[in-house]
Amino acid sequence: MTDSKTAGMSSSRSYLVNALYQWIVDNNCTPYVLVDAFASDVEVPQDYVKDGQIVLNIAPTAISDLLINTTSLTFNARFGGIPMDIYAPMSALLGIYARENGQGMMLSLIHISEPTRRYAISYAVLCLKK
């Protein structure tokens, strides 16, 4: 059953990522994002991909032109001295955390479809690290 007040709402994923980014930076830590490097439309340096994933340092001192919006995370960074534009759709972000202490959030989506339900349900699984 869909509540009419939430039916038209956008995904909260980008808002969580943006809030955690700000929180990590405000606490003088280094924000890292974990990205599914093989997800559709992801543009990352393949030389740094390990087991289908890449960890990217998105600290203000490490990158430029960071944009976190409802559809993607984009920025420019240097890899081995070569500048590169990075693009990761929100659906490819697996987590954001502080390098120094692991504080942050891992994100994954589980889609559940029940025959008795009118609509499919998506649950966000949030794993918080102490």
VMD Tcl script that builds the backbone (N, CA, C; Angstrom):
set m [mol new atoms 390]
animate dup $m
set s [atomselect $m all]
$s set {name element resname resid chain x y z} {
  {N N MET 1 A 0.839 -1.173 0.000}
  {CA C MET 1 A 0.000 0.000 0.000}
  {C C MET 1 A 0.891 1.245 0.000}
  {N N THR 2 A 0.599 2.215 -0.840}
  {CA C THR 2 A 1.391 3.427 -0.939}
  {C C THR 2 A 0.674 4.573 -0.257}
  {N N ASP 3 A 1.376 5.257 0.628}
  {CA C ASP 3 A 0.846 6.427 1.310}
  {C C ASP 3 A 0.903 7.597 0.342}
  {N N SER 4 A -0.198 8.315 0.166}
  {CA C SER 4 A -0.244 9.411 -0.802}
  {C C SER 4 A 0.731 10.532 -0.458}
  {N N LYS 5 A 1.133 10.656 0.797}
  {CA C LYS 5 A 2.074 11.705 1.189}
  {C C LYS 5 A 3.512 11.362 0.817}
  {N N THR 6 A 3.842 10.088 0.648}
  {CA C THR 6 A 5.209 9.690 0.313}
  {C C THR 6 A 5.337 9.165 -1.104}
  {N N ALA 7 A 4.230 8.970 -1.799}
  {CA C ALA 7 A 4.261 8.372 -3.133}
  {C C ALA 7 A 5.115 9.154 -4.113}
  {N N GLY 8 A 5.089 10.472 -4.068}
  {CA C GLY 8 A 5.828 11.275 -5.025}
  {C C GLY 8 A 7.182 11.737 -4.534}
  {N N MET 9 A 7.634 11.251 -3.399}
  {CA C MET 9 A 8.907 11.703 -2.842}
  {C C MET 9 A 10.081 11.099 -3.594}
  {N N SER 10 A 11.155 11.871 -3.694}
  {CA C SER 10 A 12.375 11.392 -4.335}
  {C C SER 10 A 13.166 10.527 -3.356}
  {N N SER 11 A 14.158 9.846 -3.873}
  {CA C SER 11 A 15.016 8.993 -3.054}
  {C C SER 11 A 15.773 9.830 -2.024}
  {N N SER 12 A 15.964 9.287 -0.846}
  {CA C SER 12 A 16.710 9.992 0.205}
  {C C SER 12 A 18.210 9.685 0.139}
  {N N ARG 13 A 18.617 8.804 -0.754}
  {CA C ARG 13 A 20.012 8.348 -0.834}
  {C C ARG 13 A 20.996 9.517 -0.987}
  {N N SER 14 A 20.764 10.414 -1.926}
  {CA C SER 14 A 21.698 11.528 -2.152}
  {C C SER 14 A 21.745 12.474 -0.956}
  {N N TYR 15 A 20.621 12.629 -0.279}
  {CA C TYR 15 A 20.577 13.499 0.894}
  {C C TYR 15 A 21.389 12.903 2.039}
  {N N LEU 16 A 21.316 11.578 2.194}
  {CA C LEU 16 A 22.128 10.901 3.212}
  {C C LEU 16 A 23.611 11.020 2.887}
  {N N VAL 17 A 23.966 10.801 1.633}
  {CA C VAL 17 A 25.372 10.901 1.215}
  {C C VAL 17 A 25.892 12.314 1.456}
  {N N ASN 18 A 25.130 13.317 1.056}
  {CA C ASN 18 A 25.545 14.712 1.234}
  {C C ASN 18 A 25.683 15.068 2.709}
  {N N ALA 19 A 24.725 14.648 3.521}
  {CA C ALA 19 A 24.783 14.944 4.957}
  {C C ALA 19 A 25.986 14.266 5.612}
  {N N LEU 20 A 26.237 13.029 5.261}
  {CA C LEU 20 A 27.389 12.322 5.839}
  {C C LEU 20 A 28.700 12.934 5.369}
  {N N TYR 21 A 28.760 13.349 4.114}
  {CA C TYR 21 A 29.951 14.034 3.606}
  {C C TYR 21 A 30.238 15.276 4.458}
  {N N GLN 22 A 29.217 16.107 4.652}
  {CA C GLN 22 A 29.387 17.334 5.442}
  {C C GLN 22 A 29.801 17.016 6.880}
  {N N TRP 23 A 29.196 16.008 7.468}
  {CA C TRP 23 A 29.501 15.606 8.848}
  {C C TRP 23 A 30.951 15.138 8.971}
  {N N ILE 24 A 31.401 14.341 8.019}
  {CA C ILE 24 A 32.777 13.832 8.044}
  {C C ILE 24 A 33.772 14.982 7.908}
  {N N VAL 25 A 33.536 15.870 6.957}
  {CA C VAL 25 A 34.428 17.015 6.735}
  {C C VAL 25 A 34.411 17.953 7.942}
  {N N ASP 26 A 33.226 18.219 8.500}
  {CA C ASP 26 A 33.105 19.098 9.669}
  {C C ASP 26 A 33.871 18.558 10.875}
  {N N ASN 27 A 34.065 17.244 10.911}
  {CA C ASN 27 A 34.796 16.621 12.015}
  {C C ASN 27 A 36.258 16.385 11.658}
  {N N ASN 28 A 36.744 17.124 10.663}
  {CA C ASN 28 A 38.147 17.088 10.250}
  {C C ASN 28 A 38.645 15.696 9.884}
  {N N CYS 29 A 37.775 14.934 9.241}
  {CA C CYS 29 A 38.154 13.611 8.762}
  {C C CYS 29 A 38.114 13.590 7.235}
  {N N THR 30 A 38.609 12.511 6.665}
  {CA C THR 30 A 38.712 12.355 5.216}
  {C C THR 30 A 37.563 11.498 4.699}
  {N N PRO 31 A 36.655 12.067 3.906}
  {CA C PRO 31 A 35.540 11.271 3.392}
  {C C PRO 31 A 35.968 10.376 2.228}
  {N N TYR 32 A 35.641 9.107 2.342}
  {CA C TYR 32 A 35.865 8.131 1.284}
  {C C TYR 32 A 34.509 7.622 0.825}
  {N N VAL 33 A 34.378 7.358 -0.474}
  {CA C VAL 33 A 33.177 6.700 -0.980}
  {C C VAL 33 A 33.582 5.373 -1.602}
  {N N LEU 34 A 32.734 4.387 -1.412}
  {CA C LEU 34 A 32.909 3.073 -2.019}
  {C C LEU 34 A 31.922 2.998 -3.171}
  {N N VAL 35 A 32.448 2.671 -4.368}
  {CA C VAL 35 A 31.627 2.692 -5.583}
  {C C VAL 35 A 31.681 1.332 -6.273}
  {N N ASP 36 A 30.543 0.886 -6.758}
  {CA C ASP 36 A 30.464 -0.305 -7.605}
  {C C ASP 36 A 30.998 0.120 -8.970}
  {N N ALA 37 A 32.227 -0.244 -9.269}
  {CA C ALA 37 A 32.905 0.219 -10.479}
  {C C ALA 37 A 32.320 -0.358 -11.763}
  {N N PHE 38 A 31.561 -1.442 -11.652}
  {CA C PHE 38 A 31.002 -2.078 -12.841}
  {C C PHE 38 A 29.533 -1.742 -13.052}
  {N N ALA 39 A 28.985 -0.865 -12.222}
  {CA C ALA 39 A 27.591 -0.446 -12.398}
  {C C ALA 39 A 27.474 0.380 -13.677}
  {N N SER 40 A 26.300 0.427 -14.211}
  {CA C SER 40 A 26.034 1.154 -15.451}
  {C C SER 40 A 26.394 2.638 -15.320}
  {N N ASP 41 A 27.066 3.165 -16.318}
  {CA C ASP 41 A 27.421 4.583 -16.453}
  {C C ASP 41 A 28.512 5.080 -15.508}
  {N N VAL 42 A 29.108 4.227 -14.700}
  {CA C VAL 42 A 30.177 4.653 -13.796}
  {C C VAL 42 A 31.432 4.971 -14.608}
  {N N GLU 43 A 32.054 6.105 -14.288}
  {CA C GLU 43 A 33.308 6.501 -14.928}
  {C C GLU 43 A 34.351 6.722 -13.840}
  {N N VAL 44 A 35.225 5.727 -13.668}
  {CA C VAL 44 A 36.301 5.769 -12.686}
  {C C VAL 44 A 37.549 5.183 -13.342}
  {N N PRO 45 A 38.742 5.455 -12.787}
  {CA C PRO 45 A 39.961 4.879 -13.362}
  {C C PRO 45 A 40.013 3.368 -13.100}
  {N N GLN 46 A 39.918 2.582 -14.135}
  {CA C GLN 46 A 39.840 1.123 -14.007}
  {C C GLN 46 A 41.107 0.504 -13.411}
  {N N ASP 47 A 42.237 1.191 -13.511}
  {CA C ASP 47 A 43.487 0.667 -12.942}
  {C C ASP 47 A 43.433 0.561 -11.422}
  {N N TYR 48 A 42.501 1.261 -10.805}
  {CA C TYR 48 A 42.403 1.283 -9.348}
  {C C TYR 48 A 41.226 0.451 -8.821}
  {N N VAL 49 A 40.540 -0.228 -9.700}
  {CA C VAL 49 A 39.396 -1.056 -9.318}
  {C C VAL 49 A 39.894 -2.384 -8.770}
  {N N LYS 50 A 39.307 -2.803 -7.653}
  {CA C LYS 50 A 39.663 -4.081 -7.031}
  {C C LYS 50 A 38.380 -4.816 -6.675}
  {N N ASP 51 A 38.238 -6.021 -7.152}
  {CA C ASP 51 A 37.049 -6.844 -6.894}
  {C C ASP 51 A 35.755 -6.117 -7.287}
  {N N GLY 52 A 35.820 -5.351 -8.379}
  {CA C GLY 52 A 34.634 -4.673 -8.884}
  {C C GLY 52 A 34.260 -3.404 -8.140}
  {N N GLN 53 A 35.109 -2.991 -7.195}
  {CA C GLN 53 A 34.812 -1.804 -6.407}
  {C C GLN 53 A 36.007 -0.870 -6.405}
  {N N ILE 54 A 35.741 0.385 -6.130}
  {CA C ILE 54 A 36.811 1.370 -5.998}
  {C C ILE 54 A 36.499 2.274 -4.811}
  {N N VAL 55 A 37.516 2.608 -4.046}
  {CA C VAL 55 A 37.387 3.550 -2.936}
  {C C VAL 55 A 37.990 4.865 -3.407}
  {N N LEU 56 A 37.224 5.937 -3.278}
  {CA C LEU 56 A 37.656 7.246 -3.738}
  {C C LEU 56 A 37.702 8.240 -2.590}
  {N N ASN 57 A 38.806 8.961 -2.489}
  {CA C ASN 57 A 38.971 10.025 -1.508}
  {C C ASN 57 A 38.278 11.262 -2.070}
  {N N ILE 58 A 37.249 11.749 -1.386}
  {CA C ILE 58 A 36.537 12.929 -1.873}
  {C C ILE 58 A 36.725 14.129 -0.935}
  {N N ALA 59 A 37.864 14.168 -0.248}
  {CA C ALA 59 A 38.178 15.310 0.617}
  {C C ALA 59 A 38.345 16.559 -0.248}
  {N N PRO 60 A 37.945 17.712 0.273}
  {CA C PRO 60 A 38.063 18.952 -0.500}
  {C C PRO 60 A 39.489 19.231 -0.986}
  {N N THR 61 A 40.487 18.779 -0.247}
  {CA C THR 61 A 41.881 19.010 -0.645}
  {C C THR 61 A 42.360 18.016 -1.706}
  {N N ALA 62 A 41.601 16.949 -1.947}
  {CA C ALA 62 A 42.031 15.914 -2.889}
  {C C ALA 62 A 41.365 16.025 -4.258}
  {N N ILE 63 A 40.255 16.740 -4.314}
  {CA C ILE 63 A 39.469 16.800 -5.556}
  {C C ILE 63 A 39.022 18.226 -5.840}
  {N N SER 64 A 38.411 18.401 -7.007}
  {CA C SER 64 A 37.792 19.701 -7.316}
  {C C SER 64 A 36.436 19.463 -7.961}
  {N N ASP 65 A 35.629 20.495 -7.925}
  {CA C ASP 65 A 34.322 20.493 -8.588}
  {C C ASP 65 A 33.387 19.373 -8.118}
  {N N LEU 66 A 33.377 19.100 -6.819}
  {CA C LEU 66 A 32.479 18.074 -6.283}
  {C C LEU 66 A 31.031 18.512 -6.418}
  {N N LEU 67 A 30.210 17.597 -6.935}
  {CA C LEU 67 A 28.776 17.834 -7.017}
  {C C LEU 67 A 28.055 16.566 -6.581}
  {N N ILE 68 A 27.258 16.695 -5.540}
  {CA C ILE 68 A 26.414 15.590 -5.081}
  {C C ILE 68 A 24.983 16.044 -5.318}
  {N N ASN 69 A 24.309 15.410 -6.284}
  {CA C ASN 69 A 22.919 15.767 -6.535}
  {C C ASN 69 A 22.045 14.516 -6.455}
  {N N THR 70 A 20.799 14.637 -6.801}
  {CA C THR 70 A 19.872 13.517 -6.617}
  {C C THR 70 A 20.161 12.335 -7.533}
  {N N THR 71 A 20.915 12.555 -8.594}
  {CA C THR 71 A 21.171 11.462 -9.539}
  {C C THR 71 A 22.584 10.908 -9.507}
  {N N SER 72 A 23.562 11.733 -9.049}
  {CA C SER 72 A 24.949 11.272 -9.142}
  {C C SER 72 A 25.902 12.031 -8.231}
  {N N LEU 73 A 27.123 11.506 -8.190}
  {CA C LEU 73 A 28.248 12.160 -7.525}
  {C C LEU 73 A 29.287 12.361 -8.622}
  {N N THR 74 A 29.740 13.599 -8.799}
  {CA C THR 74 A 30.755 13.883 -9.814}
  {C C THR 74 A 31.842 14.769 -9.224}
  {N N PHE 75 A 33.055 14.626 -9.736}
  {CA C PHE 75 A 34.159 15.485 -9.339}
  {C C PHE 75 A 35.327 15.267 -10.293}
  {N N ASN 76 A 36.351 16.065 -10.135}
  {CA C ASN 76 A 37.574 15.926 -10.903}
  {C C ASN 76 A 38.703 15.623 -9.935}
  {N N ALA 77 A 39.566 14.684 -10.312}
  {CA C ALA 77 A 40.700 14.319 -9.473}
  {C C ALA 77 A 41.861 13.865 -10.357}
  {N N ARG 78 A 43.014 13.745 -9.755}
  {CA C ARG 78 A 44.194 13.242 -10.464}
  {C C ARG 78 A 44.489 11.827 -9.991}
  {N N PHE 79 A 44.769 10.981 -10.944}
  {CA C PHE 79 A 45.155 9.602 -10.660}
  {C C PHE 79 A 46.461 9.361 -11.378}
  {N N GLY 80 A 47.535 9.158 -10.609}
  {CA C GLY 80 A 48.858 9.012 -11.211}
  {C C GLY 80 A 49.257 10.262 -11.971}
  {N N GLY 81 A 48.798 11.428 -11.507}
  {CA C GLY 81 A 49.126 12.696 -12.133}
  {C C GLY 81 A 48.258 13.059 -13.317}
  {N N ILE 82 A 47.353 12.173 -13.709}
  {CA C ILE 82 A 46.487 12.418 -14.861}
  {C C ILE 82 A 45.108 12.867 -14.380}
  {N N PRO 83 A 44.656 14.058 -14.820}
  {CA C PRO 83 A 43.327 14.517 -14.400}
  {C C PRO 83 A 42.227 13.663 -15.027}
  {N N MET 84 A 41.172 13.440 -14.250}
  {CA C MET 84 A 40.059 12.625 -14.732}
  {C C MET 84 A 38.759 13.124 -14.123}
  {N N ASP 85 A 37.717 13.143 -14.942}
  {CA C ASP 85 A 36.372 13.440 -14.453}
  {C C ASP 85 A 35.749 12.141 -13.972}
  {N N ILE 86 A 35.284 12.134 -12.729}
  {CA C ILE 86 A 34.669 10.952 -12.115}
  {C C ILE 86 A 33.160 11.137 -12.121}
  {N N TYR 87 A 32.466 10.069 -12.470}
  {CA C TYR 87 A 31.006 10.081 -12.456}
  {C C TYR 87 A 30.508 8.770 -11.850}
  {N N ALA 88 A 29.658 8.888 -10.844}
  {CA C ALA 88 A 29.047 7.709 -10.235}
  {C C ALA 88 A 27.573 7.985 -9.985}
  {N N PRO 89 A 26.681 7.240 -10.642}
  {CA C PRO 89 A 25.257 7.387 -10.342}
  {C C PRO 89 A 25.011 7.053 -8.868}
  {N N MET 90 A 24.021 7.672 -8.270}
  {CA C MET 90 A 23.713 7.399 -6.860}
  {C C MET 90 A 23.534 5.907 -6.599}
  {N N SER 91 A 22.960 5.200 -7.546}
  {CA C SER 91 A 22.724 3.762 -7.367}
  {C C SER 91 A 24.024 2.960 -7.290}
  {N N ALA 92 A 25.139 3.531 -7.746}
  {CA C ALA 92 A 26.431 2.830 -7.708}
  {C C ALA 92 A 27.198 3.082 -6.416}
  {N N LEU 93 A 26.740 4.047 -5.608}
  {CA C LEU 93 A 27.424 4.323 -4.340}
  {C C LEU 93 A 27.062 3.252 -3.327}
  {N N LEU 94 A 28.082 2.593 -2.817}
  {CA C LEU 94 A 27.872 1.521 -1.849}
  {C C LEU 94 A 28.060 1.993 -0.414}
  {N N GLY 95 A 28.735 3.127 -0.243}
  {CA C GLY 95 A 28.926 3.647 1.103}
  {C C GLY 95 A 29.756 4.901 1.125}
  {N N ILE 96 A 29.714 5.583 2.265}
  {CA C ILE 96 A 30.546 6.757 2.520}
  {C C ILE 96 A 30.985 6.678 3.969}
  {N N TYR 97 A 32.286 6.906 4.197}
  {CA C TYR 97 A 32.814 6.765 5.554}
  {C C TYR 97 A 34.077 7.595 5.729}
  {N N ALA 98 A 34.482 7.792 6.991}
  {CA C ALA 98 A 35.706 8.533 7.314}
  {C C ALA 98 A 36.888 7.568 7.306}
  {N N ARG 99 A 37.945 7.955 6.605}
  {CA C ARG 99 A 39.146 7.118 6.537}
  {C C ARG 99 A 39.736 6.861 7.925}
  {N N GLU 100 A 39.722 7.868 8.767}
  {CA C GLU 100 A 40.403 7.794 10.054}
  {C C GLU 100 A 39.785 6.816 11.041}
  {N N ASN 101 A 38.464 6.652 11.010}
  {CA C ASN 101 A 37.826 5.831 12.043}
  {C C ASN 101 A 36.713 4.917 11.519}
  {N N GLY 102 A 36.439 4.956 10.222}
  {CA C GLY 102 A 35.413 4.089 9.646}
  {C C GLY 102 A 33.985 4.533 9.895}
  {N N GLN 103 A 33.802 5.674 10.569}
  {CA C GLN 103 A 32.448 6.168 10.831}
  {C C GLN 103 A 31.781 6.571 9.524}
  {N N GLY 104 A 30.544 6.156 9.344}
  {CA C GLY 104 A 29.811 6.491 8.133}
  {C C GLY 104 A 28.688 5.512 7.915}
  {N N MET 105 A 28.418 5.209 6.657}
  {CA C MET 105 A 27.280 4.360 6.347}
  {C C MET 105 A 27.548 3.573 5.066}
  {N N MET 106 A 27.206 2.304 5.115}
  {CA C MET 106 A 27.224 1.488 3.917}
  {C C MET 106 A 25.784 1.412 3.423}
  {N N LEU 107 A 25.597 1.564 2.128}
  {CA C LEU 107 A 24.259 1.587 1.533}
  {C C LEU 107 A 24.123 0.448 0.541}
  {N N SER 108 A 23.029 -0.235 0.602}
  {CA C SER 108 A 22.703 -1.210 -0.445}
  {C C SER 108 A 21.192 -1.280 -0.514}
  {N N LEU 109 A 20.691 -1.689 -1.640}
  {CA C LEU 109 A 19.257 -1.750 -1.832}
  {C C LEU 109 A 18.808 -3.179 -2.022}
  {N N ILE 110 A 17.772 -3.532 -1.331}
  {CA C ILE 110 A 17.160 -4.844 -1.486}
  {C C ILE 110 A 15.753 -4.607 -2.009}
  {N N HIS 111 A 15.433 -5.186 -3.154}
  {CA C HIS 111 A 14.092 -5.031 -3.716}
  {C C HIS 111 A 13.261 -6.260 -3.348}
  {N N ILE 112 A 12.111 -6.016 -2.757}
  {CA C ILE 112 A 11.237 -7.105 -2.353}
  {C C ILE 112 A 9.912 -6.948 -3.072}
  {N N SER 113 A 9.504 -7.981 -3.729}
  {CA C SER 113 A 8.233 -7.961 -4.439}
  {C C SER 113 A 7.377 -9.076 -3.851}
  {N N GLU 114 A 6.258 -8.727 -3.316}
  {CA C GLU 114 A 5.359 -9.709 -2.739}
  {C C GLU 114 A 4.102 -9.794 -3.596}
  {N N PRO 115 A 3.624 -11.004 -3.885}
  {CA C PRO 115 A 2.459 -11.140 -4.752}
  {C C PRO 115 A 1.205 -10.459 -4.215}
  {N N THR 116 A 1.115 -10.288 -2.896}
  {CA C THR 116 A -0.085 -9.675 -2.317}
  {C C THR 116 A 0.004 -8.148 -2.295}
  {N N ARG 117 A 1.191 -7.600 -2.611}
  {CA C ARG 117 A 1.359 -6.146 -2.597}
  {C C ARG 117 A 1.112 -5.567 -3.983}
  {N N ARG 118 A 0.565 -4.383 -3.969}
  {CA C ARG 118 A 0.283 -3.716 -5.233}
  {C C ARG 118 A 1.550 -3.167 -5.887}
  {N N TYR 119 A 2.535 -2.750 -5.087}
  {CA C TYR 119 A 3.780 -2.168 -5.579}
  {C C TYR 119 A 4.968 -2.904 -4.971}
  {N N ALA 120 A 6.090 -2.894 -5.695}
  {CA C ALA 120 A 7.331 -3.454 -5.140}
  {C C ALA 120 A 7.817 -2.525 -4.023}
  {N N ILE 121 A 8.500 -3.079 -3.060}
  {CA C ILE 121 A 9.010 -2.301 -1.936}
  {C C ILE 121 A 10.527 -2.347 -1.979}
  {N N SER 122 A 11.171 -1.199 -1.784}
  {CA C SER 122 A 12.621 -1.144 -1.689}
  {C C SER 122 A 12.984 -0.779 -0.247}
  {N N TYR 123 A 13.846 -1.564 0.335}
  {CA C TYR 123 A 14.328 -1.292 1.679}
  {C C TYR 123 A 15.786 -0.883 1.578}
  {N N ALA 124 A 16.152 0.198 2.215}
  {CA C ALA 124 A 17.555 0.589 2.286}
  {C C ALA 124 A 18.144 -0.093 3.515}
  {N N VAL 125 A 19.218 -0.803 3.330}
  {CA C VAL 125 A 19.887 -1.466 4.446}
  {C C VAL 125 A 21.047 -0.576 4.840}
  {N N LEU 126 A 21.015 -0.076 6.051}
  {CA C LEU 126 A 22.039 0.830 6.522}
  {C C LEU 126 A 22.888 0.128 7.569}
  {N N CYS 127 A 24.164 0.053 7.313}
  {CA C CYS 127 A 25.074 -0.598 8.240}
  {C C CYS 127 A 25.959 0.487 8.851}
  {N N LEU 128 A 25.756 0.773 10.111}
  {CA C LEU 128 A 26.548 1.788 10.790}
  {C C LEU 128 A 27.692 1.131 11.521}
  {N N LYS 129 A 28.861 1.707 11.407}
  {CA C LYS 129 A 30.052 1.164 12.047}
  {C C LYS 129 A 30.333 1.988 13.308}
  {N N LYS 130 A 30.598 1.306 14.406}
  {CA C LYS 130 A 30.898 2.021 15.661}
  {C C LYS 130 A 32.318 2.467 15.698}
}
mol reanalyze $m
mol bondsrecalc $m
mol representation Tube
mol addrep $m
